[in-house]
Amino acid sequence: MMELTLIQKIAIYALPVIFAITLHEAAHGYAALKFGDTTAKMLGRITLNPIKHIDPIGTVLVPAVTIMLGGILFGWAKPVPVNFGNLRNPKRDMLWVAAAGPAANIVMALFWAGMIKLAHMMPDSPYAQPLALMGMAGIAINAILAALNLLPIPPLDGGRIAVSLLPRGPAIMLSRLEPYGLFIILGLLFTGLLSVFIGPLYGLVERFSLMFFGL
């Protein structure tokens, strides 16, 4: 991506970040509702209103700092509350509720690749370059969020998917890591290992999105 000022970076990244976290969390709530849990619906969290999902520190401050420092984009939203005990088949349905968030990010990566394709189709438009840059940012953000959330570390989505798939004994052992999950992720981030673990899946989502539109 071309060298951008701080204001330009904020302008380009703001919409992709907001949509990425909003649709990710809304997807969890919608999936939970479909499998029998109405908690998110009752709390008004199955919505595209970003205000309902934004965490001032995790959604605004932390991503802004990581963007300014040029490191891996990192952040979080307010998690959608899910009462897994209300699901029709808690252990099985947990997989689909957890997978809904990363799946939404992959779909959004495709959407932003489509915006890049649109920009290429109107090269003389004054909006072409900003749209292409926003598309690149959107792919990067959603690829990172999908890859990060699929790490098999509770309470990340990948951790919940792993708990759903593992036999009862190993699943219980893995679920006990949940109180320490954030510290594990921060440790991986500060040691540089986080990018090593999520890099392959990030690259796969990015390449797939661009190739889907022949970019």
LUMKE-424721 format. One record per residue (C-alpha): residue number from 1; residue in one letter; x, y, z. Coordinates in nm, 4 decimals, padded with zeros to 6 digits. Example, Ala and Ser with C-alpha at 12.3 -4.5 7.8 and 13.67 -1.06 7.14 Angstrom:
// LUMKE-424721
NODE    k  r      east     north        up
NODE    1  A   01.2300  -00.4500   00.7800
NODE    2  S   01.3670  -00.1060   00.7140
//
This chain:
// LUMKE-424721
NODE    k  r      east     north        up
NODE    1  M   00.0000   00.0000   00.0000
NODE    2  M   00.1294   00.3513  -00.0854
NODE    3  E   00.2688   00.5690   00.1942
NODE    4  L  -00.0222   00.7345   00.3715
NODE    5  T  -00.0566   01.0056   00.6324
NODE    6  L  -00.2174   00.9210   00.9645
NODE    7  I  -00.5430   01.0934   00.8635
NODE    8  Q  -00.5501   00.9034   00.5335
NODE    9  K  -00.4926   00.5739   00.7143
NODE   10  I  -00.7786   00.6433   00.9531
NODE   11  A  -01.0090   00.7398   00.6648
NODE   12  I  -00.9234   00.4237   00.4702
NODE   13  Y  -00.9335   00.1788   00.7611
NODE   14  A  -01.2315   00.3145   00.9575
NODE   15  L  -01.5154   00.1627   00.7530
NODE   16  P  -01.3502  -00.1783   00.6989
NODE   17  V  -01.2728  -00.2088   01.0716
NODE   18  I  -01.6253  -00.1102   01.1767
NODE   19  F  -01.7910  -00.3455   00.9285
NODE   20  A  -01.5502  -00.6284   01.0126
NODE   21  I  -01.6258  -00.6281   01.3848
NODE   22  T  -01.9967  -00.5479   01.3469
NODE   23  L  -02.0782  -00.8260   01.1017
NODE   24  H  -01.8528  -01.0718   01.2855
NODE   25  E  -02.0393  -01.0256   01.6118
NODE   26  A  -02.3844  -01.0020   01.4521
NODE   27  A  -02.3134  -01.3326   01.2728
NODE   28  H  -02.2493  -01.5031   01.6073
NODE   29  G  -02.5774  -01.3724   01.7448
NODE   30  Y  -02.7737  -01.4719   01.4353
NODE   31  A  -02.6275  -01.8237   01.4361
NODE   32  A  -02.7015  -01.8624   01.8071
NODE   33  L  -03.0624  -01.7591   01.7455
NODE   34  K  -03.0978  -02.0137   01.4659
NODE   35  F  -02.9734  -02.2892   01.6958
NODE   36  G  -03.2038  -02.1968   01.9827
NODE   37  D  -03.0405  -01.9280   02.1979
NODE   38  T  -03.2266  -01.5946   02.2096
NODE   39  T  -02.9832  -01.4184   02.4474
NODE   40  A  -02.8218  -01.1958   02.1825
NODE   41  K  -03.1592  -01.1088   02.0322
NODE   42  M  -03.3053  -01.0075   02.3689
NODE   43  L  -03.0041  -00.7836   02.4329
NODE   44  G  -03.0291  -00.6191   02.0912
NODE   45  R  -02.6963  -00.7573   01.9674
NODE   46  I  -02.8206  -00.9087   01.6404
NODE   47  T  -02.7833  -00.5759   01.4658
NODE   48  L  -02.5665  -00.3982   01.2103
NODE   49  N  -02.5507  -00.0939   01.4385
NODE   50  P  -02.1773  -00.0748   01.5186
NODE   51  I  -02.2393   00.1164   01.8421
NODE   52  K  -02.3826  -00.2022   01.9920
NODE   53  H  -02.0589  -00.3925   01.9253
NODE   54  I  -01.7810  -00.1345   01.9681
NODE   55  D  -01.5454  -00.1621   02.2620
NODE   56  P  -01.3730   00.1787   02.3039
NODE   57  I  -01.0377   00.0219   02.3820
NODE   58  G  -01.0420  -00.2961   02.1741
NODE   59  T  -01.2210  -00.1596   01.8670
NODE   60  V  -01.0877   00.1962   01.8547
NODE   61  L  -00.7714   00.2552   02.0585
NODE   62  V  -00.5810  -00.0709   02.0112
NODE   63  P  -00.6374  -00.0992   01.6315
NODE   64  A  -00.5483   00.2694   01.5878
NODE   65  V  -00.2210   00.2223   01.7756
NODE   66  T  -00.1275  -00.0927   01.5822
NODE   67  I  -00.2052   00.0783   01.2501
NODE   68  M   00.0085   00.3797   01.3460
NODE   69  L   00.2957   00.1568   01.4556
NODE   70  G   00.2718  -00.0463   01.1349
NODE   71  G   00.2443  -00.3802   01.3132
NODE   72  I  -00.0127  -00.6559   01.2835
NODE   73  L  -00.3644  -00.5184   01.3232
NODE   74  F  -00.4985  -00.6265   01.6597
NODE   75  G  -00.8209  -00.5532   01.8436
NODE   76  W  -01.1532  -00.6854   01.9602
NODE   77  A  -01.5205  -00.5971   01.9954
NODE   78  K  -01.7676  -00.6559   02.2756
NODE   79  P  -01.8405  -01.0287   02.2454
NODE   80  V  -02.1982  -01.1236   02.1665
NODE   81  P  -02.3384  -01.3088   02.4695
NODE   82  V  -02.4301  -01.6684   02.3916
NODE   83  N  -02.5812  -01.9078   02.6448
NODE   84  F  -02.4565  -02.2358   02.5027
NODE   85  G  -02.6856  -02.4241   02.7387
NODE   86  N  -02.9819  -02.2886   02.5431
NODE   87  L  -02.8632  -02.4377   02.2149
NODE   88  R  -03.0574  -02.7406   02.0977
NODE   89  N  -02.7405  -02.9511   02.0941
NODE   90  P  -02.4836  -02.7413   02.2860
NODE   91  K  -02.1622  -02.9275   02.1992
NODE   92  R  -02.2478  -02.9692   01.8311
NODE   93  D  -02.4122  -02.6321   01.7753
NODE   94  M  -02.1261  -02.4461   01.9452
NODE   95  L  -01.9192  -02.5205   01.6344
NODE   96  W  -02.1598  -02.3401   01.4010
NODE   97  V  -02.2118  -02.0430   01.6315
NODE   98  A  -01.8354  -01.9996   01.6683
NODE   99  A  -01.7635  -02.0500   01.2973
NODE  100  A  -02.0199  -01.7869   01.1945
NODE  101  G  -01.7900  -01.4988   01.2917
NODE  102  P  -01.4820  -01.5984   01.0889
NODE  103  A  -01.7107  -01.7018   00.8014
NODE  104  A  -01.8554  -01.3490   00.7991
NODE  105  N  -01.5018  -01.2083   00.7798
NODE  106  I  -01.4161  -01.4296   00.4825
NODE  107  V  -01.7321  -01.3133   00.3033
NODE  108  M  -01.6359  -00.9527   00.3759
NODE  109  A  -01.2854  -01.0104   00.2407
NODE  110  L  -01.4532  -01.1192  -00.0832
NODE  111  F  -01.6707  -00.8071  -00.0752
NODE  112  W  -01.3679  -00.5794  -00.0456
NODE  113  A  -01.1910  -00.7663  -00.3252
NODE  114  G  -01.4987  -00.6878  -00.5333
NODE  115  M  -01.4496  -00.3189  -00.4497
NODE  116  I  -01.0935  -00.3391  -00.5804
NODE  117  K  -01.2236  -00.4970  -00.9007
NODE  118  L  -01.4779  -00.2145  -00.9302
NODE  119  A  -01.2005   00.0428  -00.8868
NODE  120  H  -01.0032  -00.1221  -01.1685
NODE  121  M  -01.3084  -00.0953  -01.3925
NODE  122  M  -01.3252   00.2842  -01.3557
NODE  123  P  -00.9598   00.3942  -01.3672
NODE  124  D  -01.0405   00.7541  -01.4570
NODE  125  S  -01.2712   00.8100  -01.1618
NODE  126  P  -01.1394   01.0221  -00.8722
NODE  127  Y  -01.2827   00.7555  -00.6407
NODE  128  A  -01.0905   00.4676  -00.7962
NODE  129  Q  -00.7706   00.4954  -00.5917
NODE  130  P  -00.9403   00.5555  -00.2526
NODE  131  L  -01.1771   00.2649  -00.3212
NODE  132  A  -00.8893   00.0355  -00.4169
NODE  133  L  -00.6948   00.1323  -00.1037
NODE  134  M  -01.0001   00.0767   00.1138
NODE  135  G  -01.0517  -00.2588  -00.0566
NODE  136  M  -00.6954  -00.3628   00.0192
NODE  137  A  -00.7401  -00.2558   00.3807
NODE  138  G  -01.0700  -00.4429   00.4005
NODE  139  I  -00.9163  -00.7663   00.2749
NODE  140  A  -00.6257  -00.7343   00.5181
NODE  141  I  -00.8467  -00.6603   00.8190
NODE  142  N  -01.0924  -00.9408   00.7529
NODE  143  A  -00.8207  -01.1922   00.6658
NODE  144  I  -00.6440  -01.1108   00.9930
NODE  145  L  -00.9636  -01.1351   01.1977
NODE  146  A  -01.0612  -01.4654   01.0363
NODE  147  A  -00.7142  -01.6148   01.0876
NODE  148  L  -00.6780  -01.4823   01.4426
NODE  149  N  -01.0193  -01.6009   01.5538
NODE  150  L  -00.9598  -01.9495   01.4154
NODE  151  L  -00.6642  -02.0094   01.6470
NODE  152  P  -00.7629  -02.3053   01.8707
NODE  153  I  -00.7341  -02.0989   02.1889
NODE  154  P  -01.0449  -02.0364   02.4017
NODE  155  P  -01.2239  -01.7959   02.4108
NODE  156  L  -01.1423  -01.7382   02.0423
NODE  157  D  -01.3817  -01.8928   01.7927
NODE  158  G  -01.1235  -02.1541   01.6973
NODE  159  G  -01.1026  -02.2600   02.0600
NODE  160  R  -01.4779  -02.3095   02.0757
NODE  161  I  -01.4719  -02.5019   01.7477
NODE  162  A  -01.1992  -02.7266   01.8886
NODE  163  V  -01.3990  -02.7837   02.2096
NODE  164  S  -01.6982  -02.8809   01.9952
NODE  165  L  -01.4964  -03.1288   01.7882
NODE  166  L  -01.2810  -03.2893   02.0588
NODE  167  P  -01.3939  -03.5823   02.2742
NODE  168  R  -01.5324  -03.4862   02.6142
NODE  169  G  -01.2093  -03.5245   02.8152
NODE  170  P  -00.9748  -03.3195   02.5926
NODE  171  A  -01.2578  -03.0699   02.5304
NODE  172  I  -01.2922  -03.0037   02.9047
NODE  173  M  -00.9148  -02.9638   02.9399
NODE  174  L  -00.9011  -02.7155   02.6534
NODE  175  S  -01.2001  -02.5176   02.7818
NODE  176  R  -01.0171  -02.4638   03.1120
NODE  177  L  -00.7689  -02.2430   02.9264
NODE  178  E  -01.0392  -01.9829   02.8592
NODE  179  P  -00.9534  -01.7508   03.1560
NODE  180  Y  -00.5941  -01.7358   03.0298
NODE  181  G  -00.6703  -01.7100   02.6580
NODE  182  L  -00.6163  -01.3348   02.6267
NODE  183  F  -00.2825  -01.3578   02.8067
NODE  184  I  -00.1729  -01.6411   02.5746
NODE  185  I  -00.2658  -01.4318   02.2693
NODE  186  L  -00.0862  -01.1226   02.4035
NODE  187  G   00.2183  -01.3371   02.4752
NODE  188  L   00.2173  -01.4642   02.1176
NODE  189  L   00.1744  -01.1074   01.9913
NODE  190  F   00.4662  -00.9622   02.1857
NODE  191  T   00.6990  -01.2529   02.1040
NODE  192  G   00.6213  -01.2263   01.7329
NODE  193  L   00.4824  -01.5793   01.7204
NODE  194  L   00.1263  -01.4653   01.6525
NODE  195  S   00.2070  -01.3655   01.2955
NODE  196  V   00.3836  -01.6995   01.2461
NODE  197  F   00.0734  -01.8935   01.3479
NODE  198  I  -00.1873  -01.6887   01.1633
NODE  199  G   00.0268  -01.6011   00.8605
NODE  200  P  -00.0556  -01.9070   00.6453
NODE  201  L  -00.4335  -01.8767   00.6901
NODE  202  Y  -00.4165  -01.4995   00.6456
NODE  203  G  -00.2336  -01.5483   00.3161
NODE  204  L  -00.4832  -01.8109   00.2043
NODE  205  V  -00.7846  -01.5834   00.2653
NODE  206  E  -00.6106  -01.2911   00.0966
NODE  207  R  -00.5097  -01.4916  -00.2115
NODE  208  F  -00.8502  -01.6568  -00.2421
NODE  209  S  -01.0302  -01.3216  -00.2242
NODE  210  L  -00.8130  -01.1634  -00.4924
NODE  211  M  -00.8156  -01.4692  -00.7183
NODE  212  F  -01.1952  -01.4904  -00.6921
NODE  213  F  -01.2132  -01.1641  -00.8871
NODE  214  G  -00.9123  -01.2354  -01.1085
NODE  215  L  -00.6928  -00.9787  -00.9313
//
